[in-house]
Amino acid sequence: WGGSLLQPHQTAGPTDAHYSSAGPLHRRKLRDFVHPNCISVGPHGAWVTSFHGHEIIDIHAGKAVVTGLPGWPHDGAVRDDGQLWLTCTSGLVLSFQSTAQGWIPSGQWDTFASTGHSGWCRGLVVTPEVLVVGLTRIKECPRERWCGRPFADTETSILAVDRAAGTVSARVDLSGFGAHPKVFSILP
């Protein structure tokens, strides 16, 4: 990336609890513009999500290939059929098709509106039949406005959604695993 994405944000400073310029990069507290939640590798390349930038970056080219995402991107998966799927913390699941002109949107699904369940949306598995999405309960309002809904009724769970019907075919409630269990990723 030529180092440009790793430079401190101009508004960050010593009073910002989420930033520290002391020590080597891998030990610093960094602003969210250095917040790659997911790296997806497919037959045509490798991509990383940029949480703060609301974009997808082509790792090899070092530039954004999808910009202006309608939410904070978190997890992704590249399928063999050339589709890139993403979760946004706001509950949106987005899909993009690889074309000669680049990535074009091919679908959008609102987890919260469709299932009635909500939480910080992260973790994703996509098969031809099912979307598996993770949710994590939010105890306090995060720095980023995660979406336009209250967080009091959020939950930690994993939802399996039938893609054809758009309905929840299975749900695993993870609230019993400690005081504040969190889903970070889902592996197929």
BELJOKA-V293065 format. One record per residue. N is the residue number from 1. PHI is phi in whole degrees, 0 to 359 (* if undefined). OMEGA is omega in whole degrees, 0 to 359 (NA if undefined). NEAR is the number of other ideal C-beta (glycine too) atoms within 10 Angstrom. Layout:
[[N | PHI | OMEGA | NEAR] [N | PHI | OMEGA | NEAR]]
This chain:
[[1 | * | 179 | 12] [2 | 66 | 177 | 6] [3 | 79 | 187 | 7] [4 | 297 | 180 | 7] [5 | 282 | 182 | 15] [6 | 261 | 180 | 12] [7 | 281 | 179 | 10] [8 | 301 | 177 | 16] [9 | 295 | 186 | 15] [10 | 296 | 181 | 7] [11 | 270 | 179 | 8] [12 | 284 | 179 | 16] [13 | 200 | 186 | 10] [14 | 298 | 180 | 9] [15 | 270 | 180 | 6] [16 | 274 | 183 | 13] [17 | 294 | 183 | 8] [18 | 258 | 180 | 11] [19 | 214 | 173 | 18] [20 | 211 | 179 | 14] [21 | 267 | 183 | 12] [22 | 280 | 175 | 8] [23 | 85 | 180 | 9] [24 | 291 | 185 | 6] [25 | 309 | 184 | 10] [26 | 290 | 179 | 6] [27 | 248 | 183 | 8] [28 | 278 | 164 | 15] [29 | 277 | 185 | 13] [30 | 241 | 176 | 17] [31 | 293 | 184 | 17] [32 | 293 | 176 | 15] [33 | 290 | 170 | 15] [34 | 251 | 187 | 18] [35 | 217 | 180 | 17] [36 | 279 | 182 | 14] [37 | 281 | 187 | 19] [38 | 216 | 169 | 20] [39 | 243 | 180 | 12] [40 | 244 | 180 | 20] [41 | 242 | 179 | 10] [42 | 225 | 183 | 16] [43 | 296 | 184 | 9] [44 | 245 | 177 | 11] [45 | 144 | 181 | 14] [46 | 223 | 184 | 13] [47 | 225 | 177 | 28] [48 | 230 | 176 | 19] [49 | 277 | 174 | 25] [50 | 248 | 185 | 23] [51 | 303 | 184 | 20] [52 | 294 | 183 | 15] [53 | 279 | 183 | 18] [54 | 53 | 184 | 17] [55 | 211 | 174 | 18] [56 | 244 | 183 | 23] [57 | 249 | 172 | 22] [58 | 284 | 185 | 17] [59 | 297 | 183 | 15] [60 | 289 | 180 | 9] [61 | 278 | 180 | 11] [62 | 70 | 180 | 11] [63 | 219 | 179 | 11] [64 | 289 | 178 | 15] [65 | 250 | 171 | 16] [66 | 223 | 180 | 22] [67 | 236 | 175 | 12] [68 | 68 | 178 | 8] [69 | 301 | 185 | 21] [70 | 279 | 179 | 12] [71 | 186 | 179 | 20] [72 | 279 | 184 | 27] [73 | 291 | 181 | 29] [74 | 235 | 184 | 23] [75 | 240 | 181 | 25] [76 | 210 | 178 | 22] [77 | 207 | 174 | 20] [78 | 258 | 180 | 20] [79 | 264 | 179 | 15] [80 | 298 | 180 | 7] [81 | 278 | 177 | 10] [82 | 87 | 178 | 15] [83 | 263 | 174 | 17] [84 | 251 | 180 | 23] [85 | 246 | 180 | 21] [86 | 224 | 164 | 24] [87 | 258 | 168 | 30] [88 | 245 | 182 | 25] [89 | 302 | 180 | 24] [90 | 283 | 179 | 23] [91 | 97 | 178 | 24] [92 | 284 | 170 | 21] [93 | 245 | 185 | 22] [94 | 245 | 173 | 21] [95 | 232 | 180 | 19] [96 | 226 | 178 | 23] [97 | 255 | 176 | 14] [98 | 282 | 177 | 19] [99 | 228 | 177 | 10] [100 | 298 | 179 | 4] [101 | 272 | 181 | 6] [102 | 121 | 180 | 11] [103 | 275 | 176 | 18] [104 | 241 | 179 | 10] [105 | 301 | 178 | 12] [106 | 232 | 178 | 15] [107 | 179 | 176 | 12] [108 | 213 | 181 | 12] [109 | 224 | 181 | 18] [110 | 262 | 182 | 13] [111 | 303 | 186 | 24] [112 | 294 | 181 | 17] [113 | 294 | 184 | 11] [114 | 280 | 186 | 16] [115 | 248 | 185 | 19] [116 | 81 | 178 | 9] [117 | 250 | 179 | 19] [118 | 216 | 180 | 23] [119 | 167 | 177 | 25] [120 | 299 | 190 | 24] [121 | 274 | 178 | 29] [122 | 206 | 187 | 23] [123 | 101 | 184 | 22] [124 | 204 | 169 | 22] [125 | 229 | 181 | 18] [126 | 237 | 171 | 21] [127 | 237 | 177 | 12] [128 | 299 | 183 | 8] [129 | 260 | 192 | 11] [130 | 224 | 164 | 16] [131 | 255 | 175 | 23] [132 | 246 | 186 | 19] [133 | 233 | 176 | 28] [134 | 261 | 176 | 26] [135 | 233 | 176 | 28] [136 | 236 | 179 | 21] [137 | 299 | 178 | 20] [138 | 254 | 181 | 20] [139 | 270 | 178 | 11] [140 | 216 | 184 | 5] [141 | 297 | 179 | 10] [142 | 291 | 178 | 12] [143 | 303 | 179 | 8] [144 | 272 | 176 | 14] [145 | 289 | 189 | 10] [146 | 295 | 173 | 21] [147 | 186 | 185 | 19] [148 | 270 | 180 | 6] [149 | 225 | 179 | 13] [150 | 292 | 181 | 10] [151 | 255 | 182 | 16] [152 | 298 | 183 | 8] [153 | 258 | 179 | 12] [154 | 286 | 185 | 20] [155 | 216 | 171 | 16] [156 | 254 | 183 | 22] [157 | 201 | 172 | 22] [158 | 237 | 181 | 17] [159 | 248 | 170 | 23] [160 | 253 | 185 | 16] [161 | 246 | 176 | 22] [162 | 292 | 185 | 13] [163 | 294 | 182 | 15] [164 | 291 | 183 | 9] [165 | 269 | 184 | 8] [166 | 72 | 182 | 11] [167 | 242 | 178 | 10] [168 | 287 | 178 | 17] [169 | 263 | 176 | 14] [170 | 202 | 178 | 11] [171 | 218 | 176 | 14] [172 | 246 | 178 | 12] [173 | 275 | 182 | 12] [174 | 256 | 184 | 17] [175 | 295 | 181 | 12] [176 | 278 | 182 | 7] [177 | 264 | 177 | 10] [178 | 101 | 184 | 9] [179 | 291 | 180 | 6] [180 | 211 | 180 | 11] [181 | 293 | 183 | 14] [182 | 227 | 172 | 16] [183 | 263 | 177 | 21] [184 | 253 | 181 | 11] [185 | 199 | 176 | 13] [186 | 234 | 178 | 16] [187 | 254 | 181 | 6] [188 | 291 | NA | 8]]
